[in-house]
Amino acid sequence: MGKVLNDLSVTPNLLKAEVLRHLTFTLGKDTPNASLYDWRMALSFAIRDRIVEPWFASTRRTWAEDRKRVYYLSMEFLIGRLLEDACVNLGLREMAEEVMAEFGQDFRAIIEDEPDAALGNGGLGRLAACFMESMATLGCPAYGYGIRYEHGLFRQRFEGGQQVETPEDWLLMRHPWEFERPESQYTIGFKGEMATRDGREVWVPGETVLATAHDTPVVGWQGKWANTLRLWGAKPTTLFDLERFNRGDFAAAAEPEALARTLSRVLYPDDTTYQGKELRLKQEFFLTSAALQDILRRFKAAHSDVRKLPNHVAIQMNDTHPAIAGPELIRLLMDDHGVPFEEAAPIARECLGYTNHTLLPEALERWATFTFGNVLPRHMQIVERIDAWHKDENYHRPHYIGIVKHHEVRMGELAFIMAHKVNGVSALHSELVKKNLFPELNKLHPGRIINQTNGVTPRRWLKMCNRPLSSLITETIGPGWEDDLDRLTALEPHISEKGFRALFDSAKRTNKIALSHWIKDHCGLTVSPDALFDVQVKRIHEYKRQLLNILETIAHWHQIKAAPKGNWVPRVKIFGGKSAPGYFVAKEIIHLINDVARVVNADPETRHLLTVVYPANYNVSMAEHLIPAADLSEQISTAGKEASGTGNMKFMMNGAPTIGTLDGANVEILEQVGAENFFLFGLTAEEVMRRREDPEHSRKAIEASQPLQDVLQMIAEGRFSPDQPDRYHGLVHRVWHHDYFLVASDFDAYHAAQAQVDIAFADRDRWLRMAAMNTARSGFFSSDRTIRSYMKDIWSVTSAL
Ligand SMILES: *Cc1c(COP(=O)(O)O)cnc(C)c1O
């Protein structure tokens, strides 16, 4: 069984011939006229061909062995580019480089020509993408189900320092990785009413659309296994109302088409607050219903008794976005298969798992019963039935617990009740889910909430994005660490060797030089690779506290100016990230960072000691450029607010120590790497809660800190906004009087921790030991470890390899 499915014996000549064949016959171009795009397509198709074989073999084996499959339902898949990733996993990167060079083409330029598939906002969507890759690597038979948004996350530009959003167009050019499946389509209904037929209640939808499948193969490390990412596009059920058109009613004639097109048109660009928009509910149901119909069709092709579904099907809900899966699966079992509710509900629960991603109350989905009942009348009935069923089964249930309360359908409760396992995404977060989010349900169902600490795939986030360090690792401990990341601990004994540290230093320096060029090209700024590269890249949000970082940056600048001849460690402060379009406070922080950058970068007195860089449009491929060059990883959220973080893990793997709070997976990073290799500061989650009880907490903190007072004074006086001195009055006022995320209370501790960073960095040898220890101890954060754990604890699925 353990045999490699894919024959990787492709030679350079064969690959070259295949690229040429695709250029000629798929693209219809000859070499003198081929553009960069044509070459990219030709290479992508040639590489894709190599994936098809293991893909078919995996599918065949899953059928032949009648294996249980995992279905990962997610509204977001933040995939990024695919070409280099596929080359790396097939072991063809060097060969592809060589072959393209023989055609006179630069492999790097081809890679960079690919647009990011940005079908997600941030961490949650990127996690889904890492999980897909790890499931393929581990030979876990799986499908990812998502929506094929025409427009992924918006593109970000800065105008006068302010964020401006423009639409993103990843499908404008041909997408070479997917296979359209016009034969795989399902009807999805909305609205309408309940009717009685043959004594049974049936749902007669008022609107329908078709969901059509687009399959992208996801190949694992060394091409041993490949799974499918199936994205649904929406199409009208009736193409066009010709009769209305002929009557001259052109708009009405196009109505069915308009509804369908809007369904898979855009990704909602907000991941931390929830808006009760009808279109969003329709998108969630569209994905979920199409996936479940597909799952049942596949099941029925091999089995006849739907009561056996849980033996063959594990469905994971990535957050509550697909939580309608509970009622929808019950509906399909009842209405299409004649299973009574009392049997259908436990079957559905046995199949379903729910991953919680946030404790932020404003991010928890709740639908007005009016909207929910209007869009999904049959599901409204079923939800009420689930609620009654759960109450009957748990007669101790307090009256205030339930799915439908205060004219709202609470999706968190629904997902919890309909899942046999509920998981948090870091040790701390899972405890807070038990204690603060679902305390009563946890009491009713002890053991249902478990922890699955997130991870990231080391193929993309180390092997692919950091070639200097990957080569050094392989030279030092041999190959095989890529799918067995705990082996990185074998680096530890080498860290005490001066020679190894010099090589580690030189790998990081290579990356920093490359990033300096990139910064010059993208931001027009000159930075020295000798400076400390201090990086905070993630969505802009108050709880992530980019504000704390920029305030401390100002304090640091102020300090340097007071003693310009001092022995300062030169720093480059790098920010990256997008704000939700309607999130005013986050946009104000972006504006402030850019305003501070403009003033600080123009200061001749400090220019060689401090630069602030904020390249626009942070996305996966920018992360791949920045993270390998980082010296310091900023993970400074208000404790208790960041569920896990995964950016923190990418930095750790790439040898960047963390400055951070005891929050999310930082806790476990600290545990792995040891306090001497981590810059810990700030209030703990419990201290945060207690601190907030003092209504004067921010004023007191500011009055106790001269540096913070000075910083706020400078901002309030318009030092960074001379064109509009009162621009940040609101912001400064909020820090003084509101400050829910405790920026002021953590400021001094953060400022002191940054001073410790400077001291450590100035001691080159000490710093290198810290950095290398971070890489050596990062094995735990491979998403392979996470997926193995889901397979065992939630899905009861074994590897097919
Ligand atoms: C990893 C990643 C994230 C998540 O970062 P956090 O720091 O965990 O919030 C967000 N966006 C992109 C593009 C990423 O690659």
The ligand as an SDF file (V2000), in Angstrom:
LIG
                    3D

 15 15  0  0  0  0  0  0  0  0999 V2000
   -1.0110   33.8420    7.5750 C   0  0  0  0  0  0  0  0  0  0  0  0
   -1.7850   34.9340    6.9610 C   0  0  0  0  0  0  0  0  0  0  0  0
   -2.7350   35.6310    7.7060 C   0  0  0  0  0  0  0  0  0  0  0  0
   -2.9940   35.3500    9.1740 C   0  0  0  0  0  0  0  0  0  0  0  0
   -2.1200   36.1500    9.9380 O   0  0  0  0  0  0  0  0  0  0  0  0
   -2.3440   36.3850   11.4950 P   0  0  0  0  0  0  0  0  0  0  0  0
   -1.1230   37.1180   11.9090 O   0  0  0  0  0  0  0  0  0  0  0  0
   -2.4280   35.0330   12.1230 O   0  0  0  0  0  0  0  0  0  0  0  0
   -3.5750   37.1860   11.6450 O   0  0  0  0  0  0  0  0  0  0  0  0
   -3.4380   36.6610    7.1090 C   0  0  0  0  0  0  0  0  0  0  0  0
   -3.2240   36.9890    5.8210 N   0  0  0  0  0  0  0  0  0  0  0  0
   -2.3030   36.3470    5.0740 C   0  0  0  0  0  0  0  0  0  0  0  0
   -2.0950   36.7790    3.6690 C   0  0  0  0  0  0  0  0  0  0  0  0
   -1.5640   35.2990    5.6100 C   0  0  0  0  0  0  0  0  0  0  0  0
   -0.6630   34.6640    4.8420 O   0  0  0  0  0  0  0  0  0  0  0  0
  1  2  1  0
  2  3  1  0
  2 14  2  0
  3  4  1  0
  3 10  2  0
  4  5  1  0
  5  6  1  0
  6  7  2  0
  6  8  1  0
  6  9  1  0
 10 11  1  0
 11 12  2  0
 12 13  1  0
 12 14  1  0
 14 15  1  0
M  END
$$$$
